[in-house]
Each structure stands twice: as structure tokens, then as C-alpha cells.
Amino acid sequence: MLDFWRKEEPKQDEDEDPVTRLMKQTGCLELHHEVQYCIAERKDWRLCQEEVKKFRSCMDAYNAKRKESLK
């Protein structure tokens, strides 16, 4: 028997990576992909400092906004 009164939780895309889902929330997903691509191409994260700096700046801005909204 079905319980019609029970609220169903919204289903998340089961195929979506949790990291991707979190990065979408931050607004830094594209920069995250740029870092991943650079590391895959160059095989050394130290050669990707420009991409890492941009990503870090985006995450810092997100965290500052989030911290401000929690006050």
C-alpha cells in the first residue's frame, strides 16, 4: 500500500559526483574544471598556479559571502 501522505525527499541526480554538486553551489565549478584539466595536461599541479589562484580566489569569495550570511 502506498503512503500518499508521506513527503518524498527531492531526488538528487544519483549519477552526479558529490564534488561537482558542491562546486556548482559555490559558483566555482568552471575554475575547478580548469585546475583539473591543467593538472591532467601538465602532470604537475605546481605548473598550474595561475589556475589554482583563480580557483582559490573564487572559493575565498564564496566563503566570505557564506560567512557574512551566517551572521
N, C-alpha and C positions, 0 to 999 in steps of 0.2 A: 504494500500500500504506500502511495506517495504522500509525503507530508507537505501539503501546499502552503502551510503557514510558516514553514522554516525558510529563513532568508538564506539564499545561496551567496557564498562569497564570490566576488568577481574573479573569474578565472584569468590567471596570468598566462601569458604565452609560455607553455611548457618548454618550447624549444629555445627560448631566448636565454642567453647567458646572463647570470646574475650581475656580472661586472658591467655588461652592456646596459642592462636595465638601470643600474645605479649611475653610470656615466651619462645616460640620457637625462636623468633627473638633474644633474649638475649643469648641463649645457656644454660640457667639455668633451663630448663623445668624439667629434671630428679631430680634435687635438690629440686625444688618446689614440685614435687610429693612426695619426701621423707619427707619433712616437713608436708605436708598434711596427709600422711599416719601415721606418728608418732603422730600427734595431734589426729587423729581419733582413734588410738590404745590406747593411754595413757590418752586421755580426758583432758589433761592439757599441754598447749604449753610450760610451764616452764620446763617440763621434756624433752623437745626436743631441748635443747640449742645447742647441737653438730650439729644437722641438720640445725638449724636456722643459726648458724655461717658459715657453709659451703655455704648455700644459699646466705647469705649476702655477703660473700667474692666474690662469683661468680657475683652477681649484682654490687658490687663495681668495679670489674674489667671491666665489661661491660660498666658501666657508665664512667669510666676513659677513655676507648677506644673511646667511643662516644664523650666525651668532647674534646678529643685530635683531633678527625677527624673534629670537627666543627671549629677548629682554622684556 
